[in-house]
């Protein structure tokens, strides 16, 4: 396993590829660890708002309407594969299913392309007969009918061809855990061994384009100016996913894609370790952009820690704090002065809805070992523009 993981990291090593997109924002980290329950897996949801272009969110924007204003149109870029030049291959895949549960629903279409040296060298697409009528709402979403799948191989037959195509290659997919849950279940039914390692473009997109209220495939297609409309068909969605993957990597040139690579299934410990590595990469190069920070500012020479999802990109919040003379840290300790708390995902942190960083800060305060100001994002933004502390 260690050898396979080492191989995966070498495969997913980004070269210094010039960005094909006008990108002014930096990625926002959120404590999500790629939850299986994310609403993006709800493929039957109606299409949301469409956003074009990329813009930097300012503090003043927080007082403006929720919609992004003055969008900047972008042209469809040339696709610069971030892994071009590496001899190894990876697979971009997508499945269409009869529903959301791998225990009670089945795959009805599988699509995948093989990328080698930055070029599509092979593709695989097949219908799969589930052995029962396709629900009408699935037909309405995907256009796949009982007639389409009639005469197609059943799951146990198709999955062996699918497994041969995927082999042990790394996988790229959008909301990958949705697809991999179904593939994992199908492999189990067929008695096949699984060796999935993947990068989720949903997680990548959240970092590359944090200003978007949603990172569903259809929104990203329109936002990036990619020609075409999502059809909820496997092979077309795969090619959209590949373009989105390239776009995300072009925007995240300071982060190696291996920071997003995971085995499936993965443990909470593995996801947390990866999250911390991304957080360090996000903050590593932040330097004060003001020659003389105000020594009277409440953040001057104070140690700050962030947790949770902020309304503005976390790296932007960190930059503003550093410009006021703050010292950033990735973990809470006795020396921490401020903990800035964003929105927490209850699926990840459990009940009560509180992160491990906030729990640690409360413990240190209660024991008298520290005096940490635990503040929300609104208070943090207010303090940015004041000259006295709390």
DABEL-V845028 format. One record per backbone hydrogen bond with DSSP energy under -1.0 kcal/mol. CO is the residue of the C=O (numbers start at 1). NH is the residue of the N-H. E is the energy in kcal/mol with one decimal. If there is no record, write none. Layout:
co-><CO,CO>
nh-><NH,NH>
e-><E,E>
This chain:
co-><1,2,3,4,5,6,7,8,15,30,35,38,39,41,42,59,60,61,81,82,83,90,91,92,94,96,96,101,106,108,109,110,111,112,113,114,115,116,119,122,124,126,135,136,137,138,139,145,146,149,153,154,155,158,159,160,161,162,163,166,170,171,172,173,175,176,177,178,179,180,181,182,183,184,185,186,187,188,196,197,198,199,200,201,202,203,204,205,209,216,217,218,219,220,221,222,223,233,234,235,236,237,238,239,240,241,242,243,244,245,246,247,248,252,256,257,262,267,268,269,270,271,272,273,274,275,276,277,278,279,280,283,294,297,299,302,303,303,304,305,307,309,313,314,315,316,317,318,319,321,321,322,325,327,333,337,338,339,340,343,345,345,346,352,355,356,357,358,359,360,361,362,363,364,364,365,373,375,376,377,378,379,380,382,383>
nh-><5,6,7,8,9,10,11,12,17,32,38,41,42,43,45,62,63,64,84,15,86,115,172,113,111,108,109,105,98,128,96,126,94,124,92,121,90,119,116,114,112,110,139,140,141,142,143,149,150,152,129,158,159,162,163,164,165,166,167,169,91,199,93,201,178,180,181,182,183,184,185,186,187,188,189,190,192,191,264,171,262,173,204,205,206,207,208,209,212,220,221,222,223,224,226,225,53,237,238,239,240,241,242,243,244,245,246,247,248,249,250,251,252,255,259,260,198,271,272,273,274,275,276,277,278,279,280,281,282,283,284,286,297,300,302,327,337,338,329,340,342,343,317,318,319,320,321,322,323,324,326,325,301,304,336,373,305,375,307,309,348,349,350,354,359,360,361,362,363,364,365,366,367,369,370,368,339,341,380,381,382,383,384,385,386>
e-><-2.6,-2.4,-2.2,-2.4,-2.2,-1.8,-2.0,-2.6,-2.2,-2.4,-1.4,-2.0,-2.0,-2.0,-2.0,-1.3,-1.7,-1.6,-1.6,-1.3,-1.6,-2.8,-3.0,-2.2,-2.4,-3.1,-1.6,-2.7,-2.2,-2.4,-2.5,-2.2,-2.2,-2.8,-2.3,-2.6,-1.6,-1.5,-3.1,-2.9,-2.2,-2.4,-1.9,-2.3,-1.6,-3.0,-2.4,-1.4,-1.2,-2.4,-2.1,-2.9,-2.9,-2.4,-2.7,-1.7,-1.8,-2.7,-2.8,-1.9,-3.0,-2.4,-1.9,-2.4,-1.7,-3.0,-1.9,-1.3,-2.3,-3.0,-1.9,-2.2,-2.8,-2.1,-2.2,-1.8,-2.9,-1.3,-2.3,-2.8,-2.4,-1.8,-2.1,-2.6,-1.6,-1.3,-2.7,-2.9,-1.6,-2.2,-2.4,-1.7,-2.8,-2.3,-2.3,-1.0,-1.4,-2.5,-1.9,-1.7,-1.7,-2.5,-2.2,-1.7,-2.4,-2.6,-2.1,-2.2,-2.7,-2.2,-1.9,-1.3,-1.4,-2.0,-2.6,-2.4,-3.1,-2.1,-2.7,-2.4,-2.0,-2.5,-2.4,-1.8,-2.2,-2.4,-2.2,-2.0,-2.5,-1.9,-1.5,-1.6,-1.7,-1.8,-2.2,-3.2,-2.4,-2.2,-2.1,-3.0,-3.1,-2.6,-2.1,-2.7,-2.0,-2.2,-1.9,-2.6,-2.3,-1.0,-2.2,-2.1,-2.6,-2.8,-1.6,-3.0,-1.8,-2.5,-2.0,-2.6,-1.1,-2.4,-1.7,-1.9,-2.3,-2.2,-2.3,-2.4,-2.4,-2.4,-2.3,-2.9,-1.9,-1.4,-1.4,-1.0,-2.6,-3.0,-2.2,-2.6,-1.9,-2.6,-1.5,-1.3,-1.7>
